[in-house]
Amino acid sequence: MRRPHVLILDFGSQYTMLIARRIREMSVYCEIHPCTMKLEEIRAREPVAIILSGGPSSVFDVGAPAIHPGVFALDVPVLGICYGEQLLAHLCGGRVEPSTEREYGPAKVRVERNEGIFSRFELGEEIDAWMSHGDRVTALPPGFTAYGTSPHSPFAAVGNAVRRIYGVQFHPEVVHTPRGGDVLASFLFDVADVNPDWSPGSFAEEAIEQVKATVGSGRALCALSGGVDSSVAAVLCQRALGDRLTCIFVDNGVLRRGERDQVERVFRGSFGLDLHVIDARKRFLDALAGVADPEQKRKIIGRVFIEVFEEEAAKVEGVTHLVQGTLYPDVIESVSFKGPSAVIKSHHNVGGLPERMKLALVEPLRELFKDEVREVGEALGIPRAILWRQPFPGPGLAIRVIGPVTDEALEVLRGADAIVDHEIRTAGLYESVWQAFAVLLPVRTVGVMGDGRTYDQVCAIRAVQSQDGMTADWARLPHELLARISSRIINEVRGVNRVVYDISSKPPSTIEWE
């Protein structure tokens, strides 16, 4: 049975995912779909409310994104945001024109009617709002009235209470609109009468039943990395399938110290998963020999991983499905009206496996964001050390050894990385820092140890703060902590005589060095 949900139609806004986040935080389930979704499919999904996102287009552009006008005749509450407001005004018989003064940034919106989407506000109240538009509504469609005005937008918020159709020129989903949550809550609970009955914790039980129905009497494989996503997906599917789930962990030789042992201890020992651990270290390192280009490293690791996984999977009889820890941001990226973002660097995953192996996909987490996945993991009893593990790239330490990957370089890096990890944890900062790790540079510098001259490598420390990895700022770690890390690496890791700290933000830099 399909869960009641709010349907967000994406017109290409950079903020569309934020709309979903704000709604989920209110315990309301929602889904993002491209604005090209057909009217029949929208009707069949029976949404409890529809939100039209913003977007970079003008309603006057040739090929501008639009929706079927029949959406407004579904007797479902609709909220248009920015471009969404302009589009609904345009389609419902109003007038939209280029603004003589483009509004971008903070603005004041005066509440002209304290009902509908402003039911939680005082009449005449001025609220801070974030604007980003070049066009504006200049004439309302029949039956609509102004709910809010701004210095440059006479119809900064509009509505038709009878049809339950509303629009706002500003962005209530961003933090720069402090009371934007009240606008969304007014729409969801006071206009649409949505029931706030969804939570990631309650999601687990429903997802287990869905996995059972999807796999049926078949058998599934899961590529288990020990990261948050694959770990939660594996444990959830084991609850559904029992011994009909086989997990494969590939030791590719570029893992951190103790990583393989931890995966075996937790998932084979504590959870009793049918776990096959494949030692493919030599195979990966042979393929990487002499390769310095980071993109080539990623492609080689991805290719060899698929080869190894296929070979091991062939030993398991009766496999019909492949489990992947796909998350909602990945799904949104693939269905967005804008299309996928530009590829900065390729990602190592098992995306090529289903087609090659003729397996059906099972993606039990595809409706969740990362923090929601952690909540599901807690409900399943997965240790906090796994759930709050910092992101680790698929190509592992291969892209943190700058230049060719060798056994010697990996050992140096493992030693330095273990010190960074230990000190960050000891300082109580592990869960508040998005990522903290060491990078081994192909640079040698002169140093002095004891009475002798050294000519050894440089180790860089990278620590960043981020919400989702899309943007990041370098972490202001205490100087005393950096001093301890530097001292320990130079004294305990043979081959390093200099430590530097990376103070670059993303953008323009990336989090990883390669």
N, C-alpha and C positions, 0 to 999 in steps of 0.2 A: 504494500500500500504506500502511495507517495505521501511524503510528509508535507503538511501545509507549509507554504513558504512565501517569502517576499521575493518577487522577481525583479532583478536589476538588469535593465537593458543598457548595454555599453555602447556609447557613441565615440569612444576613443579618448576619454578623459584620463589624464595621469592620476586622477584621484578616485577612479572607480573602485579600486580595491579598498580604499579607505571607507567608502560608503558601506561596503560589506562588513568591514571590521566593526564600524560603529553599531551596525544593526545586530551583529552577533553578540557584541558586548551587552546588549539589552536582552539577551536570552531569546532572541528571535532568529529562526533559521532563514537564511536567504541564499539565493544563487545568482551568479552573474552569467548572462548569456549575451551573445552579440545582438546588436539592434536589428540585424537581418533575419532574426527569428520570425518564422511565418505566423500569421494571425491564428491559423488553425492549431498550431502547436502551443501558442500562448494560451489559447482557450482550453486546450486539452490538459494543460498542466494545472489549471484551476488555482492560480496564485491568489493569496489573500490581499495582496497589494502589489502595485507595480511602480518602480522608480526609474525614471529616465535620467541617465547620467549626463554630465557635461561632455564637452568635446571641443576639438580645435577648429571645427568647420563653421561656416556661416550657412544659414538656411538658403542663401542665394547662390552658393557654390554649385557648379555643375557636378552632378553626382553626389551632392551632399547626403550624408546618411539620414534616413527617415524611417518611419514606421507606418504601418497601415492605419489609416484614421479609425478603423474599426476597433482599435485598442480602447478608444475613449467611449465605446458603446458596450463594453463588456460588463458594466456595472461593477467594476473593480476600482477601488481608490487609486489614483495616480498622482505621483509627485514628480514634477520636472525640475531638474537642477541645472542652472545656467543655460547651456545649449538646449537642455531638455525643456526649460520654460519657453524659450524662443520657439522651439519646434512645436510644442503643444499650442501655443498662441497662433502660430502660422497655420497649423492644420485645422484648428477649431474656428477659424474665421477672423482672427485678429490681424494686427499689422506689426511687422518687425522691420526695423531700419538700422542702417549703420549708425553707431553712436558718434556724435560730433566730438565728444570727449571720452576716449576710452577709459574705462575704470579698471585699474589693475592694482591690487593691494588692499590695504585696510579702508573700510568705509563705515559710515553710520547708517543704519536702517531704522526708520521710525515705524513703530507698530500702529497701523491705522485701524485694524480690527483685531481684537483679542479673542479670537475664536478660530476653529479649524487648526491650521498649522501653527498659529500663534495663541493657542488656547492656554498655554502656560506662561503667558506674558501679560504685562499690564498695558492698558490702552495708552498710547502716547509714549511708551517706553522706547528709548533708543538703544539698539544693540550693536555691538561691534561685529562686523562681518568682513569676509574676505571675498573680494570681487576679482574676476578675471574674464572680461568680455569686451568685444569690439562692437557687437550689435546689441540692440535693446528693443523691448516691446514698447511700441508707441501708441497702439490702440488695442483695447481689449476685445476678445471674442464675445459674442452675445452671451449674456448670463454671468459673465465674470466681473469681479470687483477687485479693487486694489486692497491688498492686505498690508503692504509695507512700501515705503518710499525711501529713496536715498537722494542726495544732492544731484546726481546725474541719471537716476533711474526712477521715473515716476511710477513704474510698476516693478519695483524690486521684489515684491511678493504679490502673487495674484491667486484668486481662487473662485471656484464655482461650488458652493456648499451643497447644492442639490445634487450635482453630478459627482461630487467628491473628487474633483480634479483641481490640483494646486500646482503652483510653480514658484520657484525662488531664483532670482538672478545671481545670488551669492552661493557660496559653497558651505553648507552647514556641516559637512563631514570633516573639515580640516580644523586643526587646533587653533588657527587664527580666527575662527568664529567661535569664541568661548562658549556661547550658549547654543551652538549648533545642535548639540545632543537633545536639547529641549524642543527644537524644531522637529527633529526626526521622531522624538518620542510623541509629540503632539500628533504627528501624522499617523504613526503606527498604532498608538493606543487610543487616541481620542477620535480620530477620523476613521481609521480602518478597523478599530476594535480587535487588534491582533492579540493573540494569547501568548505571553512570554513563557513558553514551556520547554525551551530547548537548551541543552547544555552538553558540552563535550563528554561529561561523565555518563550521562544517560545515552549518549550516542553509541557507546561500546556494545551494549546488549543488542541494539538494533543492527549494528554492523555485523556482529557474529551471525545473526540469523540470515542476513543478506549473503554472507560468504557461503553459508551452508546451502542456500538456494542456488547460488551461482555455480558452485563446483559440483553439487549433486553427489553422485557416487564416485566422482573422479578423484584424482590425486594432484597436488600442487607442489611446485618448487618455489623456493624463495632465496634470492641472493642476499645473504645476511652480512652486513658490513660491521655491525656493532654500533652504528650511528643511531640517532633518535628515530628517524623515519622507518628504516628497515626493521629496527628492533620492535617497535610498537606494532608494525604490520605483521611481523612474524608471530608474536605472542597472541595477537588478536585472532589470526588465522588458525593457530594451534588450538585455541579454545573452540573454534568452529569445526576443525577437521581432525583433531587428534593426531594419530600416527599416519594419517594420509597427507601430512605436510612434511616435506623434506627440505631442510635448510642447507645451503652450501656457502661456506666461508672460504674465500680464496686468499691465502697469504701470498701477496704479490711482491714481498721483499722490500717494500717501501712504507711499511707500517712503523708506528711509533713503538718505543720500548714497552713490552708487556701487553701489547694490544691483543695479540692472538690468544694469550693465556687468559685474559679477562673475558673474551667472548666465549671461550670454551667453558670457563668456570661458571659464568652467569647463565648461559643459555642451554648448555648441556647438563650442567650440574644442578642449578637452581630450578630451571623450568622444564627440564627433561625433553628438550627438543631433539628430534632426529637430525643431528648436526653432522655434516660431512666437512671436515677441515682439509683443505687441499694445500699442500706445500708446493707452491709454484715459484718460489723465490728465484731459483737459478734461471728458469725459463724467462721470467720478466727481465731480470738484470742482463741476461745475454742479449735480449732484444733491444734493450736500452743502451747497450755498450757504444760509447763514442757519440751519442746523440746529445747535442746541446740545445737545440731549438725547442722551446717549451711546448709549442703546438704539436710538434712531432712527438714529444714525450707523451702528451695526452692521447694522441691517436694510437700510438703503439700500445699503451697500457689498456686503452679501450678495446683494441683489436685482440690482444692476447687474452684479456679477461673473457671475452666472448668465446674464444677458442677453448679455453680451459673449462669454462662453465658448460659449454655444449658437450664436451667429452665426459664430464662428470654426470651431467644430466642423462646422458644416454645409458648410464648404468642403472638408472632408476626406472623401473617398469611402470607402465600405465599412467604416465604423467599427462595431464590434460590442460593444466592451467599454470600460469606464472604469476607469482605475487610480487607487486612492486609498491614501494612506499611513496607513490606520487602524492604530492600535496596540492592544495587548492591554488596557490600562486602559479604552479606549473600548468594547471588546467586553464586558468584565466589567461595566461600568456598565449596558450595555443588557440583560444577561442575569441580573443579580443578583436573588436572591429578593426583596430590598428594593425593587427597581425603581430607576429613575434618581434620582439625587440632585436636590434642589431646584435650579432654575435660578437662579443668581445673576445671570448675564448671558448673553445668547445668544452663540453662537460662530459665526464666519464660516468655513464650509467648503463643500465641493461636495456636501453630502449630498442636496440636492434634484435634482441632475442626473440620476442614473440613471433615476428614474421619468419625468421630463419627456422625456428623450431616448431612452427605451426601450433603455437599454444595460445589459448585465450587468456586475456589479462584479468587479474583480480587486483583492484586498487582500493582497498578498504578505507584509505585515509584521504581520498581525492576530494572530499568535501571540507577538509579541515585546514586551518592555518597552523603554523608551527607551535604556537603556545597552546592551541587546542589539542594538538597531538600529545603534548606533554601531559595535559589533564587526563586524556584517555589512558596514557601509559600509567599514570598514578592509579587510576581505577583498576587497571589490570595487575597492579603490584610490581611493576618494573622498578628496579632500584633507581634512586635519584641520581646516582653517579652516571647512569646510562642516559636518563632523560635530560639531564642538564649538561651533557657532554657538549663541549664547544664544537662548532662545525669543523669538519676535517675534509679536505678535498679528496675526490676519488683517486686522483693520481698520487696522493699521499706525499711523502717526503721527496718524491722525484722532482716536484716543482718548487721545493724549498732548498734543494741543492742547485744552486745556479751554475749552469754548465753541465758537462757530462756527469752521469750518475755512476759512482763506483761504490764498492763495499766499504772502502776506507772513509769516503766522504759521508756515507750514510751513518756509519758508527759515530763519527764526530758529531753529526747533527743530532742523532738520537740522544747522545749524552747531554748536549746543550739544551735540547728541547725538554728533556726530563727535568732539568734544573728549573727552567722557566715555569713548567707546569707545577712543580712542587712549591716554588716560592709564591706563585700567584695564589695557589690554594691556601698555603700557610697564612698569607696576608688576608684571607677571607674575601678575595676579589674575584674568584673563579666564575661565579654565576652572574656577577655584575659586568664583567668584561665579555664582549661578544666573542673575540678570539685573542689569544696571546700565544705566540710561538716564536721559534728561532729560525733563521735563514742563514745558510752557509754560503758565503760569497767567494767567487773565484779570484780573490785578491789576497796577496800576501804583503805583510808589513813588517818592518823591523821592530823588535821588542827586546827587552832586557829581563831575564829571569835569573836570579842569583847574581853571579858574576859573568854570566855568558850572554851572548847575543843570540836572539831568535829571529827567525824569518818564517812566520806562520800565518794562518788564515784569519780572516775577519768574520765574526759572527754578528748578524743584525738581529735585534729584537723587534718584533712587530706586535703591538697590542692596540685594539680598536674598540670603540663603542659604536653600537648600531642597534636598530630595531629589527631590521629584516635583511641586512646584508646588501641592500640596494645602494645605500649611501652609508658612509662611515666616517668617523673622526678619530684621530689618534687619541689613545687613552692617556690622561694625565696621571701616570703612575707616580707614587711617592718616590722622591729621589733616593731615600734610604733603601727602598725595595730594588730600584734599578742598580744601586751600588752593590747590594748583596748578590743579585743575579750576575752582574759583571764579574765580581770577585770570584764567585764559585765557578763560573764557566772557565775563566782563565786559569784558575788553580786546579780544577778537577778534570777538564777535558783537554787531553793531549792534542796539540795541533792548532789551538786557537790562542792568540796573544792580544787580540783587540776585540772589544764589543762596542757596537754602536746602536743607537735607538732611532727607529724610523718615526718621524713626526709628519708623515704625509696623510692627507685625507682622501677619501673617495667620494666623488671625483676630485682631482684629475687622476690620482693614482687608483690602483685596484687594491683590494685587501691582500691578496697573495702577490708575491713578487713576479710570479710567472703564471 
